[in-house]
Amino acid sequence: MTTTRYTHGHSDAVLRSHAWRTVENSAAYLVDDLAPGLDVLDVGCGPGTITIDFARRVNPGGRAVGIDTSYEVLMKASELAAVSGVDNVLFEPADVMDLPFATGSFDIVHAHQVLQHLQDPVGALREMTRVLRPGGVLAVRDADYGAMTWFPELAGLEEWRDLYARVARASGGQPDAGRRLLAWVLAAGFDVDDVDVSASTWCFADPESRAWWAGTWAERIRGSGVAERALALGYATREELEELAEVWREWGEQDSALFLVPHTEVRARK
C-alpha cells in the first residue's frame, strides 16, 4: 500500500474543483479510444464526473470502474451516478499500487492528475499496465505547476506556487509531473513506438471561469490539505495563508487576468 499523502485533501473546495472535470475538458485526448463494449478503469476518480462520462461513452456493453482511497468521495461519486441515471459504473476503494483486479481486466486504464501525488509513479504505472488487456490503452494526464503562467504577474502568486511545490514534495509528490510523464511511462516498460504524447491547456480568462478559479484557490489555500500541511510543516503561518488567499481574490478581480494550466497527456498501447 502506498504511504503517499494526497496533497490537496478532500475539502469542499477541492471536490468542487474536481467535479468541474469532464471528458471534454480533461480527457479529450482519449475520446477516439472510447467505444461501446469497452471496460474502463479510472484511477483516482474523485467525485466521478470523468468516470461517469466514460461510462456513457462505453455503453452499451461496457462499464467504467472508478477507484479512490477516500470512502467519502466515493459515496459522492455513487450518488452522482444514481442521480445521472448511469448504471454501468461502479465506484470502489482501492490503492493504485495494489489494484484488486485480475491481470488483463480492462481495455483502458486512465489516471488524471494522479501520478503527481505518488512517491512511486513508475510503480503505479506498472500496476496499471498489469490490469490492461493485450492491445489495451494506458492513458495518463498530469499538469506541470512549474510551467503554469498567469497575468497580471502578481508576486503573491509566485509565493503561492513556491509554497505549493514545497508542500507537494514534502508529501512525496512531484508538482512538475507533466514534463516527466513520458519518461515515467517509458520507465514502466513501454516502447517509445507504442506511445503517443500530446499536450493541452486549461485557460481561465473569461469572467466566469476566472472568478471560479480564483475563488477555488482562495478557499483551498485557506482550508484544504495544502493549507493543513503548510501549517504543520511550518512552511507558512495562518496569516500568510490568508494573505495568499487575498492575492488570489485580487487576481480574479482583474479584467485582464488570465491563468494557463498546461498538461502533458500520454497514451500507451500495451
N, C-alpha and C positions, 0 to 999 in steps of 0.2 A: 504493500500500500504506500502511496506517496505521502510525504510529510510536508509537501509544499503548502504554504499558506496562501489562500486566494486573496490577493491584494485589495480588491475592491469591496469584498464582503457582499452582503445581500440586503442592504438598506433599501428603503422605498425608492430613493433617488436612483440607485443603481438599477433596480429592477425596472423602473420606468424607462430608463435609458435603453436597457436591453430589449424591452418589449417593443421598442420602435423598429427593431431589426426585422427584415423580411428577406425572402429570396431575392427580390428585385434590388434592394439596396445593399445587401451583404453577401449574396452568393450568386450573383448573375453569371459569373464565370462557369457555373456548374449547370446552368439551365439546359443546355443541349444534351447533357448526360442523363437527365431525369426523364423517365418514361413509365407508362403503366406497367405494373407487374414487377417492378424492382423493389428490393429491400434496402432501406437506408438506415444507417446508424448515425445519429447526431450527437457527437461527444461534447459535453459541457453545454447542454441545451438551454440552460437558464429557464426563463419563463415560457419557452416553447414556441415562439412565433415563427421562427425559421423552420422548426421541426414540423409544425402543422402545415406550413406551406409545402414542405417536401411531401407530406402525406397526401395532400390534394393532387400533387403532380404525378404520383406513382399509382394512383387509384384509376381504374380498378385493378385488383390482383396484387398490388404491392402494399408495403407497410413501412412506416417510419418509427424508429425507436429512439427516444431521447434519453440520455443519461446525464446525471449531475450528482454531485456529492451532497447537495442540500435537499433534505426532505421537504422543507417549507417551499422552496421554489418549484419543486416537482409537483406539489399539490396545486400550486397556482397554474402550472402548465396543464395539468389534467383538467382543471376547472375550465380553462380557456378552450381546450379541445371539445369538452362537452357543450359549452355554450356555442361554439362554432359549428357543431354538428359533424365533426370529423371523427370517424370511428375506427379508422385504420392506423391509429397512432397509439403508442404506448410509452409511458414515462416511468423510469425506474432508477433507483440509486445504484451507482457503480463508480469504480475508480478506473481511469483510463490506463493506469499501469497494470491492472489485473482485471481485464474485462471478463464478465461472466457469460461469455458466449463461446460456442464451439468454433473451431477453426473453419473458415470459409462460410460464415453465416450471412454475409451481406454483399450486395452488389456495389454499394457506395458507402464509404466511411468518411464523414465530414467533421471538421472542427473549425469553429470560427472564434478567433480571439482567445484561444485556449493555450497554445504552446508557449506564449509569452509568460505564462504564470508558472511553468513547470521547471523543476530542478533538472529533470532529465527529459528534454523534449525528444531526443533521438530514441530513447527507450519507449516513450509513448507512441511514437510513430511506428516502431516495430510491432508493438502490441496491436495498434490499429490495423496494421497490414496483415497480421495473423488472422483476423476475423474477416478479411476480404476474400471473396471468391476469386478463382483464377479469371483474369480479364477484368476484374473489378477496378474501381477508381477510388483512390485516396485523394481527398480534397481538403486543403488547409488554407486558411487566410488569416493573416495577422497584420496588425498595424505596426508602425515604427514611430515611437514617440520622438526620437531624435530628429526625424525628418519632418515632423509637423511644423507648419508655419502659419503665421497669422498677421493681421494688420487691424488696427494700429499696433505697433511694436511696443506694447507696454512692458516695462521692466518686470512688473509683478508676475506676468505670465511666464517669463523665463525662470523666475524663482519657483513658480508652480511646477514647471517641468522638471527642474533640478530636484525638487523635493520628491515628486512622484518617482523619479528614476531611482533615487536613493532608497525609498521605501520598497519599491518593487524588487530591487536587487537584494535588499536585506531579507526579503521574504522568499528568496530563492528563484525569482523570475528574471526575465530579460526584456526590459521595456522596448529595446530596439530589435525586436524579434523579426520584423518584416525583412530586413536586409539579410538575415541569417536563414530564412526559411528554406531556400533552395539547398544550401549546404547541409541543413539538418535532414532533409528528405534524401539526399544522396548518401549521407552517412548512415541512414536507416536501411540502405541496401538497394535502392532503386538505381537503375541505369539511366544516365543522362538522356538517352534516346527515348525513354519512356515517360519523360517529364515535360509538361508544358508550364511555362511561367508567364504570368500576366500581372498587371497592377491596376488598381482603381482607387478612387479618392472620394471620401465624404467631403462635401463642400457645404459649409454653413455660412450663407451670405445674405439670404433674403430675411426680412424682418422676423418672420415666424420661426424659421429654423435657428437663426442667430439667437433669438431670445430663449428658445428651448435649450440650446447647447450651453449657453452661458448660465442659465438657471440651474441646469443639471449639475454642472461642475461647481457652481457656488454652493449647492447643497452637499455635494459629495466631499468637497474639501473641508466642510464643516462637520459632517456627521457620518461618513461611510467608513469602511475598513481602512481606507487610506489615511483618514484623519486619526483613527484609533491607533494605527501603527506608528504614525509620525509622532504622536504624543508619547506612546510607550517607549519608543526608541530614543526619545529626546531630540529628535530632528527639528521639532517646531513646538512653539507654545500655543495655547489656545488663542491668545491674542494674535499671533502671527497667522494662524489659520483663518481667523476672521478677516484679517487684512487681505489675504489672498482671495477669499470669497468676495470681498468688496471689489477687488480688481476684476474678477470675472463679471460682476454686475456692471461695472463701469465699461468694460469692453463691449458687453452686449447692448449697451445703450447707444453705441456709435453707429450712425447711418452708414459709414464706410467700412464697418467691421466685417472681416472675412476670416474664416478658420478652415484650414485644409488638413485632413487626416489621411495620409497615404497608406495603402495596404499592398502587400505582396500576396499573390494567390498562386498556389501550386496544385496542379492536377497530375497525379502519377498513376500510370496504368500497371497493375500487377501482372 
